[in-house]
Amino acid sequence: MIHDVDSPALKLHLDTFHMNIEEKDPAAAVRKAGRHLGHLHACGSDRGTPGNDEIDWRSIAAALKSIHYQGDVVIESFTSDMKSIARAASIWRKIEPTRDEIAYKGIKFLKNVLK
């Protein structure tokens, strides 16, 4: 579709949580997206804090560097505080002691791994 539309406004959005489930090699998916990647959700393998999970973040970081990615990396996480969203996302426990810790820990980790 990107090739058919042929507009610089149309980009791919990758999500580390879903890539962890659906891709055999998430870093290869990033490299394949290449210049078409426009947005990345950084989410732990448990929908939690990036870096406090099982994702191979170093390979994701290397892949982003290899394609010269300059777009946004946004933490997408969930809490058990919003019951309807927690139920829809199958969150049954606290990811971190507070919502703010998801941001603080995630940003610290991502700044380090993506530098």
Backbone as CSV, one residue per row, in Angstrom:
resi,resn,N_x,N_y,N_z,CA_x,CA_y,CA_z,C_x,C_y,C_z
1,MET,0.819,-1.183,0.000,0.000,0.000,0.000,0.871,1.258,0.000
2,ILE,1.964,1.238,0.753,2.848,2.405,0.798,3.360,2.742,-0.602
3,HIS,3.764,1.716,-1.333,4.256,1.948,-2.693,3.138,2.431,-3.615
4,ASP,1.942,1.875,-3.461,0.817,2.273,-4.310,0.383,3.721,-4.053
5,VAL,0.325,4.107,-2.782,-0.091,5.469,-2.435,1.006,6.465,-2.790
6,ASP,2.255,6.065,-2.581,3.419,6.878,-2.946,3.342,8.295,-2.381
7,SER,3.164,8.362,-1.062,3.129,9.653,-0.374,4.099,9.608,0.802
8,PRO,4.898,10.641,0.976,5.810,10.668,2.123,5.065,10.749,3.461
9,ALA,3.782,11.030,3.422,2.984,11.120,4.642,2.567,9.750,5.176
10,LEU,2.641,8.720,4.339,2.219,7.388,4.755,3.431,6.597,5.238
11,LYS,3.397,6.199,6.505,4.520,5.489,7.129,4.009,4.258,7.871
12,LEU,4.944,3.420,8.269,4.625,2.250,9.090,4.741,2.588,10.562
13,HIS,3.946,1.914,11.353,3.969,2.028,12.811,4.269,0.631,13.334
14,LEU,5.394,0.484,14.012,5.734,-0.802,14.622,5.548,-0.718,16.130
15,ASP,5.270,-1.853,16.731,4.991,-1.944,18.161,5.762,-3.142,18.710
16,THR,6.647,-2.901,19.664,7.511,-3.976,20.164,6.737,-5.097,20.849
17,PHE,5.629,-4.773,21.509,4.824,-5.821,22.138,4.311,-6.791,21.083
18,HIS,3.733,-6.263,20.023,3.180,-7.116,18.972,4.275,-7.790,18.157
19,MET,5.374,-7.081,17.903,6.470,-7.722,17.175,7.016,-8.906,17.958
20,ASN,7.057,-8.774,19.283,7.540,-9.862,20.135,6.685,-11.114,19.992
21,ILE,5.411,-10.925,19.726,4.479,-12.042,19.566,4.449,-12.541,18.121
22,GLU,4.446,-11.621,17.173,4.127,-11.951,15.791,5.322,-12.120,14.864
23,GLU,6.479,-11.616,15.243,7.657,-11.682,14.371,8.665,-12.697,14.914
24,LYS,9.245,-13.478,14.029,10.306,-14.388,14.454,11.558,-13.615,14.838
25,ASP,11.791,-12.471,14.155,12.958,-11.634,14.399,12.525,-10.170,14.338
26,PRO,12.155,-9.587,15.488,11.690,-8.195,15.490,12.693,-7.213,14.894
27,ALA,13.978,-7.431,15.130,14.986,-6.524,14.565,14.976,-6.596,13.043
28,ALA,14.782,-7.775,12.494,14.693,-7.917,11.032,13.470,-7.176,10.503
29,ALA,12.380,-7.167,11.261,11.175,-6.443,10.847,11.454,-4.938,10.798
30,VAL,12.217,-4.448,11.760,12.597,-3.027,11.765,13.446,-2.720,10.535
31,ARG,14.427,-3.568,10.273,15.285,-3.345,9.103,14.478,-3.412,7.804
32,LYS,13.528,-4.335,7.735,12.699,-4.455,6.533,11.827,-3.204,6.354
33,ALA,11.316,-2.660,7.440,10.519,-1.429,7.365,11.362,-0.283,6.819
34,GLY,12.611,-0.230,7.235,13.556,0.761,6.725,13.031,2.175,6.755
35,ARG,13.175,2.866,5.625,12.806,4.281,5.541,11.302,4.495,5.676
36,HIS,10.518,3.426,5.621,9.063,3.557,5.748,8.600,3.604,7.206
37,LEU,9.511,3.323,8.136,9.130,3.363,9.551,8.941,4.811,9.984
38,GLY,7.780,5.099,10.552,7.472,6.462,10.969,7.150,6.616,12.439
39,HIS,6.933,5.500,13.148,6.546,5.596,14.560,6.813,4.249,15.223
40,LEU,7.346,4.278,16.428,7.621,3.044,17.154,7.048,3.116,18.560
41,HIS,6.194,2.152,18.878,5.738,1.986,20.260,6.721,1.073,20.972
42,ALA,7.266,1.557,22.064,8.170,0.766,22.893,7.363,0.244,24.076
43,CYS,7.130,-1.031,24.061,6.312,-1.653,25.094,6.955,-2.971,25.475
44,GLY,6.988,-3.249,26.759,7.571,-4.500,27.218,6.782,-5.715,26.757
45,SER,7.417,-6.858,26.843,6.778,-8.103,26.412,5.544,-8.442,27.245
46,ASP,5.410,-7.814,28.408,4.240,-8.014,29.275,3.321,-6.798,29.261
47,ARG,3.452,-5.962,28.234,2.742,-4.686,28.082,3.213,-3.662,29.104
48,GLY,4.354,-3.924,29.699,4.854,-3.052,30.756,6.036,-2.195,30.334
49,THR,6.874,-1.911,31.310,7.995,-1.002,31.166,9.055,-1.554,30.219
50,PRO,9.443,-0.786,29.210,10.533,-1.237,28.345,11.806,-1.469,29.166
51,GLY,12.449,-2.589,28.916,13.685,-2.914,29.615,13.497,-3.805,30.818
52,ASN,12.287,-3.904,31.293,11.985,-4.750,32.449,11.189,-5.957,31.940
53,ASP,11.720,-6.576,30.873,10.963,-7.606,30.177,11.913,-8.526,29.421
54,GLU,11.381,-9.258,28.467,12.146,-10.278,27.734,12.530,-9.876,26.309
55,ILE,12.207,-8.674,25.890,12.526,-8.236,24.529,14.026,-7.990,24.397
56,ASP,14.583,-8.351,23.250,15.997,-8.096,22.956,16.127,-6.655,22.462
57,TRP,16.180,-5.733,23.390,16.203,-4.309,23.076,17.481,-3.889,22.368
58,ARG,18.574,-4.556,22.654,19.849,-4.203,21.993,19.741,-4.455,20.484
59,SER,19.110,-5.563,20.086,18.969,-5.832,18.648,17.989,-4.860,17.998
60,ILE,16.946,-4.466,18.716,16.010,-3.452,18.202,16.756,-2.133,18.001
61,ALA,17.558,-1.734,19.006,18.324,-0.490,18.918,19.292,-0.530,17.740
62,ALA,19.978,-1.645,17.568,20.919,-1.774,16.447,20.187,-1.678,15.110
63,ALA,19.012,-2.282,15.027,18.232,-2.218,13.783,17.781,-0.785,13.502
64,LEU,17.324,-0.068,14.528,16.913,1.331,14.348,18.090,2.178,13.868
65,LYS,19.258,1.933,14.427,20.454,2.675,13.989,20.806,2.321,12.554
66,SER,20.654,1.064,12.188,21.032,0.639,10.833,20.156,1.279,9.758
67,ILE,18.915,1.642,10.109,18.029,2.294,9.133,18.013,3.812,9.321
68,HIS,18.855,4.308,10.231,18.958,5.748,10.510,17.618,6.327,10.941
69,TYR,16.920,5.604,11.809,15.598,6.033,12.265,15.721,7.303,13.101
70,GLN,14.945,8.301,12.744,14.929,9.578,13.455,13.546,9.922,14.011
71,GLY,12.606,8.995,13.892,11.239,9.265,14.331,11.065,9.092,15.837
72,ASP,9.845,9.199,16.247,9.509,9.092,17.666,9.558,7.647,18.139
73,VAL,9.959,7.485,19.394,9.846,6.227,20.121,8.994,6.565,21.338
74,VAL,7.820,5.962,21.406,6.833,6.314,22.423,6.584,5.113,23.325
75,ILE,6.662,5.331,24.625,6.342,4.246,25.556,4.844,4.016,25.530
76,GLU,4.478,2.792,25.235,3.071,2.402,25.300,2.979,1.331,26.381
77,SER,2.360,1.704,27.480,2.203,0.753,28.566,0.801,0.893,29.139
78,PHE,0.461,-0.010,29.986,-0.876,-0.033,30.563,-0.758,-0.202,32.078
79,THR,-1.782,0.193,32.776,-1.845,-0.030,34.222,-3.158,-0.720,34.549
80,SER,-3.228,-1.222,35.749,-4.471,-1.847,36.203,-5.454,-0.810,36.745
81,ASP,-5.058,0.474,36.746,-5.893,1.546,37.298,-7.175,1.794,36.504
82,MET,-7.083,1.736,35.191,-8.258,1.941,34.339,-8.848,0.565,34.052
83,LYS,-9.870,0.206,34.768,-10.402,-1.163,34.728,-10.829,-1.617,33.331
84,SER,-11.492,-0.756,32.579,-11.960,-1.182,31.254,-10.783,-1.451,30.312
85,ILE,-9.765,-0.601,30.362,-8.581,-0.811,29.511,-7.790,-2.017,30.016
86,ALA,-7.646,-2.135,31.319,-6.915,-3.279,31.891,-7.582,-4.595,31.484
87,ARG,-8.888,-4.617,31.522,-9.615,-5.823,31.128,-9.404,-6.120,29.641
88,ALA,-9.491,-5.094,28.805,-9.324,-5.271,27.360,-7.905,-5.702,26.997
89,ALA,-6.913,-5.232,27.756,-5.512,-5.556,27.471,-5.001,-6.725,28.322
90,SER,-5.891,-7.347,29.079,-5.541,-8.487,29.948,-4.453,-8.141,30.969
91,ILE,-4.593,-6.975,31.582,-3.677,-6.555,32.647,-4.357,-6.894,33.969
92,TRP,-3.773,-7.796,34.721,-4.393,-8.235,35.967,-3.539,-7.918,37.197
93,ARG,-2.381,-7.278,36.977,-1.492,-6.945,38.086,-0.848,-5.597,37.816
94,LYS,-0.258,-5.021,38.838,0.464,-3.759,38.652,1.749,-4.037,37.888
95,ILE,2.009,-3.264,36.845,3.236,-3.390,36.057,4.412,-2.846,36.867
96,GLU,4.209,-1.715,37.507,5.169,-1.064,38.397,4.376,-0.565,39.596
97,PRO,5.060,-0.237,40.694,4.324,0.252,41.867,3.461,1.487,41.598
98,THR,3.927,2.380,40.711,3.133,3.553,40.346,3.192,3.749,38.837
99,ARG,2.215,4.486,38.298,2.208,4.786,36.857,3.440,5.592,36.462
100,ASP,3.839,6.527,37.320,4.997,7.361,37.004,6.268,6.533,36.836
101,GLU,6.383,5.448,37.586,7.590,4.621,37.491,7.715,3.959,36.116
102,ILE,6.597,3.677,35.465,6.655,3.139,34.104,7.384,4.146,33.214
103,ALA,7.005,5.414,33.329,7.635,6.463,32.525,9.092,6.672,32.931
104,TYR,9.355,6.841,34.220,10.727,7.119,34.669,11.686,5.991,34.289
105,LYS,11.311,4.787,34.625,12.183,3.638,34.334,12.300,3.392,32.836
106,GLY,11.183,3.513,32.129,11.188,3.283,30.689,12.029,4.301,29.942
107,ILE,11.889,5.579,30.301,12.671,6.633,29.639,14.160,6.449,29.929
108,LYS,14.494,6.160,31.177,15.903,5.944,31.531,16.493,4.792,30.714
109,PHE,15.748,3.700,30.625,16.216,2.549,29.877,16.357,2.877,28.391
110,LEU,15.325,3.454,27.798,15.348,3.741,26.361,16.442,4.728,25.991
111,LYS,16.656,5.749,26.812,17.743,6.700,26.539,19.083,5.970,26.515
112,ASN,19.253,5.038,27.410,20.513,4.301,27.479,20.676,3.358,26.288
113,VAL,19.653,2.576,25.985,19.779,1.559,24.930,19.749,2.168,23.526
114,LEU,19.082,3.304,23.357,18.957,3.916,22.026,19.995,4.998,21.746
115,LYS,20.875,5.264,22.679,21.847,6.361,22.483,22.757,6.161,21.297
